[in-house]
Amino acid sequence: MRRFPAVLAIAALAATAGLAASGGPSPVAAAAATPPNIVFVLVDDLAWNLVQYMPSVKRLQSDGTTFTDYTVADSLCCPSRSSIFTGKFPHDTGVFTNESPDGGFAVFHDRGNEAHTFATALQAQGYTTAFMGKYLNGYLPKDLYTPPGWTEWYGAGNAYGEYDYNLNENGTLVHYGDTDADYLTDVVGAKGRSFIKRTAAAHKPFLLEISTFAPHAPFTPARSDLDKFPGLTAPHTPAWDTRPTGAPAWLAGNGPLTAAEIEKINTDYRKRAQAVQAVDRMITGLRQQLTDSGVTGSTYVVFSSDNGFHMGDHRLVEGKQTAFDHDVVVPLVIAGPNVPGAVSRPQAVQNIDLAPTFQRIGGAPVAGDVDGRSLLTLASGGQTAPWRTASLIEHHGPGASPDDPDVQDARNGMPTTYAALRTATYTYVEYDDGEHEYYDRTTDPYQLTNAYDTLPAARRTTLHADLNALQHCHTDTTCWAAGHTS
């Protein structure tokens, strides 16, 4: 077997410390024999307010580290997933939307991004890799295309309804119907457990990504969960049904929520809570399989979402794509070797950091044109040098074709093209049409007062320069420097 000196050191340290994702002792022999495994569960449109209904995720938090200031570089499915795969901002992947010519699978593929993902890097290191579930918007399983880097591939296309869908299963198109056994989250969960069992038995390091469609609209729960949470209604934060003062033009026309809109929001929020029950059971099953296979102590388990979701906040009905926290700040939990339990990290981390993290876990080199940085040292509590202080959010809009599953109207939230700078204390937004937003989140945590007009000219100049530097960074070195704002 190929040697993995960097990751062997990590595994040996984890074995010595006796740290495991389940809180129990690590099997020393297994840790010393192979580099760590990775199980990555990525869910679709999950906001922080759903985690309270996911006991398995809360157990994962108890067993690992939660990043409380984790943001996505674009609050939209395909751009966010593109950044996760590559470790690059949208301005470097070229994927800003879900469809060509400004995004989608075709742009990601045609620009050569698929040749430079964490999957290709880990496969080159000897990992057995598997992908299951939702890939990128525009991917068609009927084409029987498998992207590079994946040893096993179970890719779906438009399977948001969770029933009656097709999977490209390693080059064979397989149809799933409308029975309880066909529910997609359960299907990929079973395939994930099988993959772990088979690969662990072969004593090979593995990477497994399971990417669910849940809880994305139409918010389809498993039938066994349809009676859960009776009477549950959407949470009312101070931003509920409240338009910010000084709102940009795309939002300024939104009036109060209607009774019908509120009723739909409450119904859909309950369905979303029901839909994540299957995801939560899936996580329990995956972690149990890791234990049964004897690889818990040598496996990192990572849970996250591609973007957040608003439901009634800021007089927006249901959607994403904005620079408000409810759309860009999402869960990230990491448990595994040498990762302390029940710990929170406040640093400004982003989805561009996941690819280099996975590559460092596997001992793979990280190219200089990757914009993110590995979180491995942060997760293990060893970070002493200052982390970046600012995150970049990029978005192109408005508009999408009617068949885009994320199409939004002005009522749902349809911002024009913008770039945003987010730090621990403020959010600054520049729109291509010349408008600006500035929210001081130390005094206005729910972003209800656009204070841009009150800023001194010198402060505006500094904010623009800081944002511009991040928008035009293209390497680890330049993006890291630009992320340390003045």
Protein Blocks (a to p, Z undefined) as FASTA:
>chain_A
ZZdfklmmmmmmmmmnopafkopacdfklmmmpccdddddddehiafklmmmmmklmmmm
mmmccdfbbccfbdcfklmmmmmmnopafklnopabfbdfkgcjklmmmnommmmcfklm
mmmnopacddehjfbehiafklopacehiabacddfdfknopapaddeehiacdddfbfk
lpmklmmmmmmmmmmmmmmmnopacddddddfbfcdehiacfklmmgoghiacdddfklo
pacehiafklmmpccddfklmmmmmmmmmmmmmmmmmmmmmmmmmmmmmmmnopmmmccc
ddddfbdcdehiahiabdehiabfklmmccdddedehiaehiacfbdcdfklmmmmmmmm
nopacdfkbmbdcfklmmnopafbdcdfbdcdddddedddfklmkbccfknopadddddd
ddfkbccdddfkopacdddfklmmnopaccklmpcfklmmmmmmmmmmmmmgcbfklmmm
mmmcZZ
